[in-house]
Amino acid sequence: MEIITNAMRQLAREGLENGLDIIIGWEDGRFEWQSKPAFITEINDIESLNFNNYSLKNLSGYLLKKELKDKKIGIFLKGCDYKAYKQLVNYNQVDPENIQIWGIACPGLKERDFHGNTSNAERCQRCQEPVPEELETIIGKKEVAIQNSPEDKYQDVKKLESLATDERFDYWKDQISDCIRCYACRNTCPLCECTTCMLAGGDSNSDDWIDSAKEFSQDFFFHSIRAFHQAGRCVDCGECEEVCPVDIPISKINNKIRHDIENLYEMPEVADDDSVMGPLLDFREDDPEPGSKGGKENA
Amino acid sequence: MPVKEKMNKQIDKNNFEPLLVAFCCNWCSYAGADLAGTSRMGYPENIKIIRVPCSCRINPGFVLRAFQKGADGVLIAGCHPGDCHYMTGNYYTRRRFTVFKELLNYMGIEKERFKVDWISASEGKKFADTATEFTSKLKELGPDRKLRDSRWK
C-alpha cells in the first residue's frame, strides 16, 4: 500500500506540474477503516493522497461531472474502475484526450461492516481482472492472486437460482421491501450516465415511471429496471451494493444479468468497434428464443 | 406471511377470470389477431390487446406496469425473426426479453406468466391457440398478487 501511495503522489506531482488541472485519487477518511475520493488541484495538497486497504470507491464515475468538463484530468483507476471507464468511452460519455490515466494493480481490498468486522470486500472476491493491463503506467505489483475462479464468481446467483420460484420471491420481497428509495445505487453507479433518469428523480410533479409511494411493486420496478438498464454494461464494481444503506444485495441482480448474457451471447469487445456497443444492442440470427434453455452452459 | 399461503387464501379458483395483456406488433401479430377474428375463430375474451408499431417498441417497463395494474399474464407477440417490417426490430426484442424473462423468473415471478411469441399475419389459428392456452395456464396459476400495486382496484 505504501508503494502505491508513494507512486501516486509522485505521479500526481508530475501531472500537476505538466499542466493537468485536477487529480482524482483517494485520501484517508475520518477513521482508519475509511477512505474517500480526493480531488487535488494544488501541489501543496498532494501529501493527502493515500491508497489504503479501504480505497474501494470507483473513481471513474466522477469523470461525468459537468464541473470537470473540458478540464485536463489525471485519474487513478483500479482494475474494476478501468473497466467502467472503458464502458464510458464506449458510450461516448467521456473524452479520452482530456484524461490521463494511471492504473493501479489492485491487491484486493477490505470492507468493514456495521459490527466492526473486517473482511475481504465482496467485489474483490468476485474480481477476475484486478490489474488494468492495457494501461501504460501501472502502479504496484502486477502479480495479484485472484481470490475466486471464474466458475465461483456466480456462486451466489446459482445458489439463489436453485430455490423454488416462490422461495425466490419471498427472498427478494424480504430484501427489496427494505428499500427506502434513496436512489444512492443509481447516483453512485459510474455507468448511470443519463442526466435525467426515466425512473425517478425529476421534480416531484414529473411524469416518472415510479411514484413516491412506499409500495413493493414500485420498489420491484425500480430495482429490476435499474439493473436492466445496466444489462451488458455493468462491470461489477460493486458500488451500488456498497452505498446501499439497507444492504439490499443489488449485485445479485446485476450478476444474474451478467451471467445470462455471458452464457447466451458473445460479449463484444468493449471500445474496439464503433458499431457494436453492447450485447443488447446487437443480435445474431440464431439467438436462443426467450424462455428456452440455450447458451453455452446447456449446450 | 409467505406468499403462497397468502395467495391461496385469496384465490377462488373456480370463479377466477384472468386478465391477459398482449402487446401485438402492428404488422404481424395484430393482423394475426384480426385474421382470427374475421375467420370466426373463438378465443377467450380475457385477452386485452395493445397495438405497438413493432415488438421492439416494448419497454420492459410496459410489462411490469401491466402487472402492477392488474394483469395476471403478459404476452409479447411480434413477427417471426427475420420477417420484421423494420428489418431487425424483433431480433433486439428477442435478446432483450430473453434476458428480462430470466430476470423476472430469478426474482420470483412464475415464468409462465410472461411469454414472448412470434405470430405472423397469416397465423390467425396460432393467435387463437396461444390466447386459449395462455388463459387456461393462468387459470391454473391463479391471480398474480406478487407484482400488483396494492392501490389498484
Interface residues (C-beta under 8 A of the other chain):
Chain A: V157 L160 E161 T165 D166 E167 R168 F169 D170 Y171 W172 K173 M198 W209 A213 E215 F216 S217 Q218 F220 F221 S224 I225 A227 F228 A231 I253 K256 I257 D260 I261 L264 Y265 P279 L280 L281 D282 F283 R284 E285 D287 P288 E289 P290 G291
Chain B: P2 V3 K4 P60 G61 L64 R65 F67 Q68 P81 G82 T88 Y91 Y92 R94 R95 R96 F97 T98 V99 F100 K101 E102 L103 L104 N105 Y106 M107 G108 I109 E110 K111 K115 V116 K146 L147 R148 D149 S150 R151
